[in-house]
């Protein structure tokens, strides 16, 4: 619990600080007077004034704010017409200040992904194009791809690693493409129909069931599983690949099962109860083990390029989720609030520092997307108002802005209450 609390404070503190720093730096560069820079919302706990700005820590730790002269996020403030006020600056400067916060979150997400890749390298299985899992709904399954096959080319593009393969399939979505496959000592050409543009190819990399590490306090550690052990069956079902093992464990949360493994040629077995953990609307079983796949170094250029791709992919996926949520194609029960984020941060911290940093990157990108939504009180709401004013060639009245901001505040308040109840419901089943 202490680890989860410290990790949550660290992650949230960094994300909020970086976001508000973006607003602060651009506002100062634009010649605006910044009156307050606060981590947390009032009431203020402690503050120190340096120059024209008071730097504060406040008691409600669910965000932060930068108070710029002549600008009110909530309530009513009349501009005095001073040159350093927000309203006195050109609209492009005002919009730059608003964009700076989300931009810093996207930048932080990218830098964290880049740092993890550069420091830890890539998993060995990502340098291989052998297929582990092939789901029945996958177009590749329909084409005849089998677990253990190695993909050599997609169309006329040679494939050297998993990322190349993913990029090649993505480039051919909506088409019918030929792939060259090595199966044992035989090479075959398969024709894959991607014209339906599936959201997922339904394949996974080739990973054995060798245990790389056990997580403290989790069921695997309790029964004495050790790095190097090779799991051979779960609940009586033989397993040879990681996805098979994961499937059998995840579908049996809080259910006593028997697992067998081999250690230095000796077969061993024990009864274990997978820990039931929330995953969206489902509860899945986990025993707390990591794959034994090693990491290999990655070049700076490749790490930079892959991190940029992942940042764009995550951002696009989050925007897509929001769109589906609005049109009713996704359930609002999948939304997570402070309690859910606290739980996920704790789980990431237990899995290791690199997992925590990756989750922090994803959360930072989520925060960037969230703040761009056109909801009053958020940066996207300010951008919407500024855009309307630019089109109309006149400012909205202070009273109209006040009403919009108050409506946005009420909406966000109810949203926080709703997602918190969601989190509590998942937490207690």
Wavefront OBJ file of the C-alpha trace (Angstrom):
o trace
v 0.000 0.000 0.000
v 2.821 2.419 0.866
v 4.434 1.692 -2.507
v 1.143 2.401 -4.290
v 0.639 5.686 -2.423
v 4.186 6.906 -3.125
v 3.981 5.847 -6.777
v 0.609 7.594 -7.180
v 1.908 10.838 -5.659
v 5.011 10.673 -7.852
v 3.134 9.970 -11.098
v 0.329 12.478 -10.532
v 2.717 15.146 -9.266
v 4.990 14.897 -12.303
v 2.112 14.852 -14.812
v 0.377 17.861 -13.272
v 3.632 19.803 -12.866
v 4.662 19.245 -16.483
v 1.203 20.201 -17.784
v 1.042 23.434 -15.784
v 4.683 24.194 -16.596
v 3.704 24.307 -20.262
v 1.048 26.955 -19.569
v 3.441 28.854 -17.293
v 6.396 29.011 -19.691
v 4.387 30.083 -22.735
v 2.425 32.670 -20.714
v 5.673 34.176 -19.396
v 7.196 34.122 -22.875
v 4.119 35.967 -24.192
v 4.585 38.687 -21.556
v 1.603 37.674 -19.408
v 1.650 38.097 -15.634
v 1.374 34.736 -13.869
v -0.041 35.305 -10.398
v -0.126 31.701 -9.103
v 1.385 28.312 -9.977
v -0.308 25.630 -7.880
v 0.010 21.857 -7.601
v -3.375 20.798 -6.253
v -6.573 22.804 -5.883
v -7.489 25.179 -3.015
v -7.475 25.472 -0.115
v -3.786 26.348 -0.201
v -1.497 24.359 2.099
v 1.723 26.321 1.658
v 3.017 28.943 -0.739
v 6.050 31.087 -1.458
v 6.117 34.212 -3.611
v 9.013 34.737 -5.985
v 8.775 37.849 -8.113
v 5.205 38.310 -9.346
v 4.252 34.621 -8.963
v 3.185 32.684 -5.853
v 4.137 28.987 -6.027
v 1.705 26.858 -4.011
v 0.966 23.364 -2.809
v -2.763 22.943 -2.220
v -4.795 20.346 -0.354
v -6.874 18.783 -3.157
v -4.278 16.696 -5.051
v -6.316 15.962 -8.196
v -4.742 18.501 -10.516
v -3.281 21.981 -10.532
v -3.570 25.373 -12.156
v -1.719 28.445 -13.385
v -3.500 31.719 -12.586
v -2.858 34.301 -15.295
v -3.829 37.945 -14.784
v -7.102 38.812 -16.503
v -8.183 35.194 -16.929
v -10.628 33.209 -14.794
v -11.145 29.463 -15.102
v -14.159 29.642 -12.822
v -16.191 32.607 -11.691
v -15.955 36.162 -12.932
v -12.977 38.433 -13.381
v -12.996 41.745 -15.187
v -9.875 42.520 -17.213
v -8.320 45.888 -16.409
v -6.846 46.398 -19.871
v -3.248 46.095 -18.665
v -0.714 44.982 -21.273
v 0.311 41.934 -19.230
v -3.210 40.487 -18.983
v -4.356 37.391 -20.857
v -7.197 39.243 -22.604
v -4.835 41.976 -23.836
v -2.776 39.568 -25.929
v -3.544 38.467 -29.506
v -5.727 35.369 -29.786
v -2.907 33.283 -31.263
v -0.901 33.946 -28.090
v -3.895 33.030 -25.910
v -4.385 29.815 -27.892
v -0.668 29.025 -27.611
v -0.917 29.228 -23.820
v -3.880 26.817 -23.840
v -2.231 24.336 -26.212
v 1.046 24.350 -24.256
v -0.299 22.216 -21.370
v -1.543 19.259 -23.472
v 1.521 19.574 -25.726
v 3.801 19.107 -22.721
v 1.859 15.959 -21.754
v 2.307 14.503 -25.240
v 5.985 15.459 -25.155
v 6.457 13.900 -21.714
v 4.726 10.711 -22.862
v 7.050 10.498 -25.863
v 10.190 11.165 -23.778
v 9.221 8.522 -21.207
v 8.623 5.917 -23.928
v 11.896 6.919 -25.574
v 13.781 6.684 -22.272
v 12.383 3.236 -21.426
v 13.230 1.905 -24.877
v 16.715 3.360 -24.831
v 17.526 2.253 -21.269
v 15.921 -1.187 -21.273
v 16.160 -2.080 -24.958
v 13.614 -4.272 -26.707
v 12.430 -7.745 -25.792
v 14.157 -10.467 -27.792
v 10.871 -11.795 -29.133
v 10.293 -8.435 -30.872
v 13.422 -9.109 -32.945
v 11.814 -12.332 -34.181
v 8.867 -12.756 -36.552
v 7.709 -16.137 -35.263
v 4.021 -16.250 -34.408
v 2.844 -17.512 -31.031
v -0.885 -16.881 -30.837
v -3.269 -16.886 -33.801
v -6.836 -16.104 -32.767
v -9.618 -17.857 -34.686
v -11.238 -14.552 -35.615
v -7.989 -13.314 -37.177
v -7.794 -12.978 -40.989
v -4.365 -14.608 -40.678
v -5.987 -17.680 -39.108
v -8.379 -17.835 -42.049
v -5.383 -17.632 -44.385
v -3.832 -20.694 -42.730
v -1.181 -19.150 -40.452
v -0.184 -21.433 -37.571
v 1.584 -20.876 -34.229
v 5.327 -21.275 -34.765
v 5.281 -19.928 -38.337
v 7.865 -17.263 -39.117
v 6.762 -14.443 -41.412
v 9.425 -13.541 -43.987
v 7.691 -10.874 -46.048
v 4.407 -9.010 -46.387
v 3.680 -8.116 -50.001
v 7.022 -7.084 -51.474
v 8.402 -5.871 -48.110
v 10.985 -8.102 -46.366
v 10.359 -8.468 -42.614
v 13.167 -8.480 -40.059
v 11.383 -7.877 -36.744
v 7.938 -7.671 -35.135
v 7.611 -3.911 -35.570
v 8.369 -4.209 -39.306
v 5.677 -6.850 -39.585
v 3.108 -4.729 -37.711
v 3.893 -1.702 -39.897
v 3.630 -3.773 -43.075
v 0.233 -5.195 -42.131
v -0.974 -1.731 -41.139
v 0.112 -0.342 -44.529
v -1.884 -3.077 -46.297
v -5.128 -2.735 -44.325
v -8.083 -2.807 -46.704
v -6.224 -4.902 -49.274
v -5.554 -8.546 -50.071
v -1.851 -9.225 -49.623
v 0.500 -12.188 -50.056
v 2.791 -13.151 -47.163
v 5.783 -15.467 -47.261
v 5.899 -17.884 -44.325
v 8.583 -20.271 -43.099
v 7.118 -23.398 -41.498
v 9.899 -25.677 -40.308
v 12.098 -26.121 -43.389
v 9.321 -25.295 -45.860
v 8.394 -21.884 -47.220
v 4.809 -21.116 -48.232
v 2.932 -18.178 -49.711
v -0.366 -17.354 -47.986
v -2.974 -14.877 -49.197
v -4.473 -12.703 -46.452
v -7.705 -10.793 -46.950
v -7.467 -7.510 -45.046
v -10.315 -5.807 -46.914
v -12.551 -5.755 -43.822
v -9.877 -3.706 -41.994
v -10.044 -5.525 -38.628
v -9.147 -3.491 -35.552
v -6.641 -6.166 -34.515
v -4.808 -8.834 -36.478
v -5.309 -11.237 -33.569
v -1.744 -12.515 -33.437
v 0.917 -12.489 -30.739
v 4.700 -13.030 -30.619
v 6.298 -16.394 -29.898
v 7.083 -16.720 -26.165
v 7.679 -19.878 -24.176
v 6.278 -20.485 -20.692
v 9.632 -19.960 -18.951
v 9.293 -17.773 -15.843
v 11.497 -14.690 -15.855
v 10.559 -13.220 -12.471
v 7.885 -13.421 -9.783
v 6.209 -10.392 -8.225
v 6.424 -9.922 -4.451
v 3.292 -10.928 -2.573
v 1.623 -12.538 -5.595
v 0.460 -16.207 -5.722
v 3.424 -17.369 -7.849
v 5.881 -16.293 -5.164
v 3.753 -17.950 -2.473
v 3.990 -21.421 -4.071
v 7.727 -21.053 -4.726
v 7.897 -20.536 -8.495
v 11.382 -19.381 -9.495
v 13.020 -17.751 -12.531
v 13.894 -20.445 -15.069
v 10.916 -22.689 -14.209
v 8.989 -23.836 -17.289
v 5.237 -24.173 -16.766
v 3.839 -27.250 -18.539
v 0.148 -27.305 -17.580
v -2.550 -25.139 -15.984
v -5.706 -26.716 -14.536
v -4.901 -29.934 -16.423
v -4.490 -28.162 -19.774
v -1.042 -28.674 -21.387
v 0.652 -25.382 -22.315
v 3.789 -24.711 -24.345
v 3.441 -21.005 -25.101
v 2.899 -17.959 -22.920
v -0.448 -16.982 -24.449
v -1.862 -20.469 -23.762
v -0.766 -20.292 -20.143
v -2.055 -16.738 -19.760
v -5.423 -17.696 -21.242
v -5.966 -20.544 -18.786
v -4.916 -18.473 -15.764
v -6.822 -15.304 -16.699
v -10.134 -17.161 -17.096
v -9.935 -18.585 -13.561
v -9.777 -15.632 -11.127
v -10.004 -16.567 -7.434
v -10.403 -20.243 -8.387
v -8.090 -22.974 -6.972
v -6.213 -24.648 -9.844
v -3.280 -27.004 -10.229
v -0.217 -25.962 -12.183
v 2.815 -28.084 -13.076
v 6.291 -26.948 -14.031
v 9.746 -28.298 -14.735
v 12.822 -27.143 -12.804
v 16.209 -28.532 -13.889
v 14.540 -31.624 -15.345
v 12.372 -32.292 -12.283
v 8.598 -32.001 -12.589
v 6.852 -30.122 -9.785
v 3.266 -29.093 -9.088
v 1.208 -27.040 -6.653
v -2.275 -25.676 -6.111
v -2.607 -21.945 -6.705
v -5.414 -19.361 -6.604
v -4.994 -16.668 -9.306
v -5.523 -13.199 -7.887
v -8.690 -11.640 -9.357
v -7.902 -8.205 -10.794
v -10.122 -5.715 -12.617
v -9.562 -5.367 -16.370
v -12.200 -2.997 -17.730
v -15.566 -4.562 -16.948
v -14.054 -8.027 -16.406
v -12.172 -9.665 -13.570
v -9.205 -11.716 -14.736
v -6.808 -14.013 -12.918
v -3.120 -13.223 -12.440
v -0.465 -15.124 -10.526
v 2.319 -12.524 -10.792
v 4.978 -13.746 -13.223
v 6.918 -12.065 -16.024
v 8.276 -13.569 -19.211
v 11.878 -14.745 -19.300
v 12.553 -13.004 -22.601
v 15.665 -10.853 -22.378
v 16.033 -7.324 -23.642
v 18.496 -6.365 -26.368
v 19.994 -2.897 -26.988
v 18.260 -0.576 -29.432
v 19.766 2.297 -31.438
v 18.902 5.906 -30.580
v 17.325 6.442 -33.994
v 15.152 3.352 -33.794
v 14.107 4.133 -30.214
v 13.181 7.684 -31.267
v 11.184 6.519 -34.288
v 9.374 3.714 -32.439
v 8.518 5.975 -29.500
v 7.063 8.567 -31.853
v 4.977 5.885 -33.550
v 3.711 4.600 -30.216
v 2.827 8.115 -29.037
v 0.773 8.681 -32.188
v -0.813 5.228 -31.926
v -1.812 5.724 -28.285
v -3.157 9.227 -28.961
v -5.201 8.003 -31.927
v -6.548 5.066 -29.910
v -7.643 7.347 -27.048
v -9.348 9.807 -29.402
v -11.035 6.823 -31.067
v -12.278 5.549 -27.721
v -13.718 8.969 -26.854
v -15.486 9.103 -30.228
v -16.992 5.625 -29.736
v -18.007 6.578 -26.206
v -19.865 9.657 -27.451
v -21.777 7.731 -30.143
v -22.613 4.906 -27.740
v -20.308 2.231 -29.165
v -18.335 1.966 -25.903
v -19.598 1.607 -22.348
v -18.933 4.466 -19.935
v -18.208 1.795 -17.325
v -14.768 1.427 -18.900
v -13.820 4.917 -17.710
v -11.415 5.047 -14.762
v -11.201 7.784 -12.142
v -8.795 8.597 -9.315
v -9.419 5.318 -7.455
v -8.926 3.234 -10.591
v -5.793 5.134 -11.557
v -4.434 4.680 -8.029
v -4.978 0.931 -8.329
v -3.349 0.731 -11.791
v -0.370 2.819 -10.689
v 0.142 0.456 -7.741
v -0.019 -2.611 -9.997
v 2.475 -1.051 -12.421
v 4.850 -0.183 -9.574
v 4.728 -3.785 -8.326
v 5.727 -5.044 -11.776
v 8.852 -2.864 -11.829
v 10.112 0.634 -12.560
v 10.007 0.267 -16.355
v 6.334 -0.792 -16.177
v 5.566 2.227 -13.976
v 7.281 4.587 -16.417
v 5.409 3.066 -19.365
v 2.080 3.470 -17.550
v 3.063 7.024 -16.651
v 3.693 7.724 -20.352
v 0.291 6.315 -21.302
v -1.386 8.356 -18.542
v 0.397 11.516 -19.692
v -0.863 11.007 -23.251
v -4.360 10.336 -21.855
v -4.153 13.625 -19.940
v -3.106 15.444 -23.105
v -6.083 14.045 -25.020
v -8.523 14.727 -22.155
v -7.503 18.362 -21.903
v -8.032 18.911 -25.634
v -11.699 17.904 -25.440
v -13.983 20.919 -26.124
v -15.398 21.023 -22.601
v -15.460 24.350 -20.718
v -12.975 24.385 -17.812
v -10.565 22.233 -19.861
v -7.930 23.640 -22.231
v -9.993 22.388 -25.159
v -12.942 24.411 -23.873
v -10.832 27.579 -23.811
v -9.631 26.803 -27.333
v -13.230 26.360 -28.484
v -14.236 29.732 -27.018
v -11.200 31.450 -28.566
v -12.003 29.853 -31.935
v -15.612 31.080 -31.749
v -14.372 34.569 -30.907
v -11.910 34.473 -33.805
v -14.660 33.452 -36.251
v -17.154 35.994 -34.864
v -14.414 38.687 -34.712
v -15.559 39.757 -31.258
v -15.149 38.647 -27.645
v -17.865 36.773 -25.806
v -19.107 38.697 -22.789
v -17.598 37.916 -19.399
v -21.024 36.735 -18.244
v -21.351 34.229 -21.104
v -17.865 32.890 -20.434
v -18.697 32.568 -16.747
v -21.847 30.543 -17.511
v -19.938 28.224 -19.856
v -17.162 27.655 -17.314
v -19.631 26.930 -14.524
v -21.509 24.465 -16.758
v -18.224 22.763 -17.588
v -17.313 22.598 -13.915
v -20.629 20.945 -13.040
v -20.225 18.433 -15.882
v -16.693 17.515 -14.819
v -17.743 17.243 -11.171
v -20.500 14.773 -12.029
v -18.095 12.883 -14.312
v -15.564 12.514 -11.482
v -18.294 11.273 -9.126
v -19.525 8.793 -11.771
v -16.090 7.331 -12.572
v -15.277 7.122 -8.867
v -18.379 4.980 -8.318
v -17.262 2.915 -11.326
v -13.854 2.412 -9.698
v -15.353 1.417 -6.347
v -17.747 -1.001 -8.068
v -14.848 -2.716 -9.863
v -12.728 -2.725 -6.706
v -15.360 -4.573 -4.687
v -16.616 -6.735 -7.535
l 1 2 3 4 5 6 7 8 9 10 11 12 13 14 15 16 17 18 19 20 21 22 23 24 25 26 27 28 29 30 31 32 33 34 35 36 37 38 39 40 41 42 43 44 45 46 47 48 49 50 51 52 53 54 55 56 57 58 59 60 61 62 63 64 65 66 67 68 69 70 71 72 73 74 75 76 77 78 79 80 81 82 83 84 85 86 87 88 89 90 91 92 93 94 95 96 97 98 99 100 101 102 103 104 105 106 107 108 109 110 111 112 113 114 115 116 117 118 119 120 121 122 123 124 125 126 127 128 129 130 131 132 133 134 135 136 137 138 139 140 141 142 143 144 145 146 147 148 149 150 151 152 153 154 155 156 157 158 159 160 161 162 163 164 165 166 167 168 169 170 171 172 173 174 175 176 177 178 179 180 181 182 183 184 185 186 187 188 189 190 191 192 193 194 195 196 197 198 199 200 201 202 203 204 205 206 207 208 209 210 211 212 213 214 215 216 217 218 219 220 221 222 223 224 225 226 227 228 229 230 231 232 233 234 235 236 237 238 239 240 241 242 243 244 245 246 247 248 249 250 251 252 253 254 255 256 257 258 259 260 261 262 263 264 265 266 267 268 269 270 271 272 273 274 275 276 277 278 279 280 281 282 283 284 285 286 287 288 289 290 291 292 293 294 295 296 297 298 299 300 301 302 303 304 305 306 307 308 309 310 311 312 313 314 315 316 317 318 319 320 321 322 323 324 325 326 327 328 329 330 331 332 333 334 335 336 337 338 339 340 341 342 343 344 345 346 347 348 349 350 351 352 353 354 355 356 357 358 359 360 361 362 363 364 365 366 367 368 369 370 371 372 373 374 375 376 377 378 379 380 381 382 383 384 385 386 387 388 389 390 391 392 393 394 395 396 397 398 399 400 401 402 403 404 405 406 407 408 409 410 411 412 413 414 415 416 417 418 419 420 421 422 423 424 425 426 427 428 429
